[in-house]
């Protein structure tokens, strides 16, 4: 009877150490790396700011803006950018991609 309990405890402890704790540390390391990388890129001014994008879109003429508004560019462009960023990040995960 004692051997069955020890075997069950060994299986439970093995599952806990191999899957739960290992994945916790892996995901924590990925989260920490991504947050620190993004904060570094923002502090080093390597990412575009909203002012530079507003300046770029400010040079577009009113006749082009008519067709962009007709095609709902103000809604679709951020949607596409966020979808591409999410796809890029998901493909970089070593477990999924």
Secondary structure, DSSP 8 states (H G I E B T S, - for coil): -HHHHHHHHHHHHHHIIIIIIHHHHHHHHHHHHHHHHHHHHHHTT-S--HHHHHHHHHTS-HHHHHHHHHTTHHHHHHHHHHHHHHHHHHHH-TTT-
